[in-house]
Amino acid sequence: MDKHFDSLIKPRLDKLKPLTLLEIGVCEGATTLPLLRWCRDNDARLTSLDPVAWSGNLPEQVKQPYQDYVFKYGESGALPTISAPYLEEACGEGLLDYWDCKKITSLDYLKQASESFDAVFLDGDHNFFTVYNELTLIAPRLNAGGNIFLHDVSDKWSRVDQYYDIRSIPTEYVNGAKQGVLTAVEAFLKDFGGVERGRLVNAEALTVWLSQHPIYGLTDRLKGAARIILRGSDDVWLRNQHLAFQKTCEDEGLSTGAADYVFEILSARHFGLGLISKAFN
């Protein structure tokens, strides 16, 4: 998510001026560092959740893992500790004054949390069960006008599960019928009255959609998508892969006035960045 910070995340933070931020998934701290710098400059506070053990020049209370948690990336071996150079840099800059780091899994925290948040950054365990339940638990804690930024909405994990700690996933959800981050987002929108402003479709579906609409009158965005298809750009992952294709509700003649949540895909590059915005009451 850090690769999206300057171009997509920071401009929205600058506009919305959130005071309370929640980050789910820290790992090396590559996104945490710019978030803490933003908090310092805007008198805001960041709460970060991660159960992993960290090594390096950090306060002992944040280095310890949650209970017996051991980080395991997919089929790779377990990692006893994770190096966190960006967190060390944040510590050196005195940014820990703006940081509340909780060594706990996201679902364990959200089930008992009473805090509310203006902005949430979701980049933790990339599977349907975890992400759907994270969104469900975040919903009542997201302030009106709040935003949820989601990573990995357009790479393989959009439709395929990844498990950092498979022990925490109920058996019936392990490699189940519903998998991936984007699938979880779609289920959340369906259950909580949300709509999609941006979506991922495969090349075949896009071709069919374009064939059903006259070229005259298409927005520049859609014309650009058509040109990409025609020239076979490397930016398009054809056949059984996902293509970033943003269609606004206005393009479809839909209204977002009654929707509690609006989802859009901000970028399909660097594993994809999505945004769920909560309407003002």
Buried (B, 14 or more C-beta within 10 A) or exposed (E): BBBBBEEBBBEBBEEBEBBBBBBBBBBBBBBBBBBBBBBBEBEBBBBBBBBBBBEBEBEEEBBEBBEEBBBBEEEEEEEEBBBBEBBBBBBEEEBBEBBEBBBBBBBBBBEEBEEBBBBBBBBBBBBBBBBBBBBBBBBEBBBEBBBBBBBBBBBEBBBBBBBBBBEBBEEEBEEBEBBBBBBBBBBBBEEBEBBBBBBBBBBEEBBEBBEEEEEEEBEEEBEEBBEBBEEEEEEBBEEEEBBBBBBBBEBEEBEBEEBBBBBBBBBBEBBBBBBBBBBEE
